[in-house]
Amino acid sequence: MNADHTKNIVEVRNVSFKYGQEQVLKDISLSIHKGDYLGVVGSNGAGKTTFLKIVLGLLTPGRGSVKLFGKNISEFKDWYKIGYVPQKATNFDQNFPATVKDVVLMARFAQKKPFQYTDKKDNEIAEFSLKQVDMLDFKDRMIGDLSSGQQQRVFIARALASQPEIIFLDEPTTGVDQKSQDEFYSILKKMNQEMNLTLVLITHDIARVLKEAMHIACIDHYLVCHTSAEDFIRDNPSLNVSGHVVQTIEHRHTNK
């Protein structure tokens, strides 16, 4: 799927944010287009996760604005259009008493009225979502009994079950082995190219995301650059692809 630059799903304009007196983000402006696959990179503490929380409405910027699907975030109600895959290692209790299918069905409950149960359609969507990530055969297994890579695929299925138009993924391969990472990125490519989903991937793995994503946004408290993956590589010929993003962005404090 090619990104449609005439259709903005997310519009961030002049966003700044502080934790107390600490300036975390300053004057961030970018748009995420329908069909894009955006990699958001930067060093630890650069503000990547804070940026994500602002776009998801979990934090309110001190200055600036965020629009989702053309609406100011304060007026936005269609949250089912937005999927989210968190960092598994820090957000998941291995002893959580739920089956794989139960975890995926949680996404369907978010669209229900109070005390309304899931129905046949919800179950069909949950199983279809599991099939997309090759986890349907595990639907009755306890989520805590799966490997890290399998669990992360289930979390992707949960995000898919809300039938979103955009999915945000926050360091999703943390603690996942190389084989599972390869499978994970194959699933993301399928989601973007075959399922027409817009993806935003926050990651430290710049070497891999440069191979996968259409566009790269570097955040180091400022938006250092927002460009195509090809242009990013061309403009950074000395890039250390072992992952030290800060070596690349410390010297580039102007927006492109």
Secondary structure as the mmCIF struct_conf table of DSSP 4:
data_model
#
loop_
_struct_conf.conf_type_id
_struct_conf.id
_struct_conf.beg_label_comp_id
_struct_conf.beg_label_asym_id
_struct_conf.beg_label_seq_id
_struct_conf.end_label_comp_id
_struct_conf.end_label_asym_id
_struct_conf.end_label_seq_id
STRN STRN1 ASP A 4 TYR A 19
TURN_TY1_P TURN_TY1_P1 GLY A 20 GLN A 21
STRN STRN2 GLU A 22 LYS A 34
TURN_TY1_P TURN_TY1_P2 GLY A 35 GLY A 35
STRN STRN3 TYR A 37 VAL A 41
TURN_TY1_P TURN_TY1_P3 ASN A 44 GLY A 45
BEND BEND1 ALA A 46 GLY A 47
HELX_RH_AL_P HELX_RH_AL_P1 LYS A 48 VAL A 55
TURN_TY1_P TURN_TY1_P4 LEU A 56 GLY A 57
BEND BEND2 LEU A 58 LEU A 59
BEND BEND3 GLY A 62 GLY A 62
STRN STRN4 ARG A 63 LEU A 68
TURN_TY1_P TURN_TY1_P5 PHE A 69 GLY A 70
STRN STRN5 LYS A 71 ASN A 72
HELX_RH_3T_P HELX_RH_3T_P1 ILE A 73 GLU A 75
HELX_RH_3T_P HELX_RH_3T_P2 TRP A 79 LYS A 81
STRN STRN6 ILE A 82 VAL A 85
HELX_RH_AL_P HELX_RH_AL_P2 LYS A 88 ASN A 91
TURN_TY1_P TURN_TY1_P6 GLN A 94 ASN A 95
STRN STRN7 THR A 99 THR A 99
HELX_RH_AL_P HELX_RH_AL_P3 VAL A 100 PHE A 109
TURN_TY1_P TURN_TY1_P7 ALA A 110 GLN A 111
BEND BEND4 LYS A 112 LYS A 112
HELX_LH_PP_P HELX_LH_PP_P1 LYS A 113 LYS A 113
TURN_TY1_P TURN_TY1_P8 PRO A 114 PHE A 115
HELX_LH_PP_P HELX_LH_PP_P2 GLN A 116 THR A 118
HELX_RH_AL_P HELX_RH_AL_P4 LYS A 120 GLN A 132
TURN_TY1_P TURN_TY1_P9 VAL A 133 ASP A 134
HELX_RH_3T_P HELX_RH_3T_P3 LEU A 136 PHE A 138
TURN_TY1_P TURN_TY1_P10 LYS A 139 ASP A 140
BEND BEND5 ARG A 141 ARG A 141
STRN STRN8 MET A 142 MET A 142
HELX_RH_3T_P HELX_RH_3T_P4 ILE A 143 ASP A 145
BEND BEND6 LEU A 146 LEU A 146
HELX_RH_AL_P HELX_RH_AL_P5 SER A 148 ALA A 161
TURN_TY1_P TURN_TY1_P11 SER A 162 SER A 162
BEND BEND7 GLU A 165 GLU A 165
STRN STRN9 ILE A 166 ASP A 170
BEND BEND8 GLU A 171 GLU A 171
TURN_TY1_P TURN_TY1_P12 PRO A 172 GLY A 175
HELX_RH_AL_P HELX_RH_AL_P6 GLN A 178 GLN A 193
TURN_TY1_P TURN_TY1_P13 GLU A 194 GLU A 194
BEND BEND9 MET A 195 MET A 195
STRN STRN10 THR A 198 ILE A 202
BEND BEND10 HIS A 204 HIS A 204
HELX_RH_AL_P HELX_RH_AL_P7 ILE A 206 GLU A 212
BEND BEND11 MET A 214 MET A 214
STRN STRN11 HIS A 215 ILE A 219
BEND BEND12 ASP A 220 TYR A 222
STRN STRN12 LEU A 223 SER A 228
HELX_RH_AL_P HELX_RH_AL_P8 ALA A 229 ASP A 235
TURN_TY1_P TURN_TY1_P14 PRO A 237 SER A 238
TURN_TY1_P TURN_TY1_P15 VAL A 241 GLY A 243
HELX_RH_AL_P HELX_RH_AL_P9 VAL A 245 ILE A 249
TURN_TY1_P TURN_TY1_P16 GLU A 250 HIS A 251
BEND BEND13 THR A 254 THR A 254
#
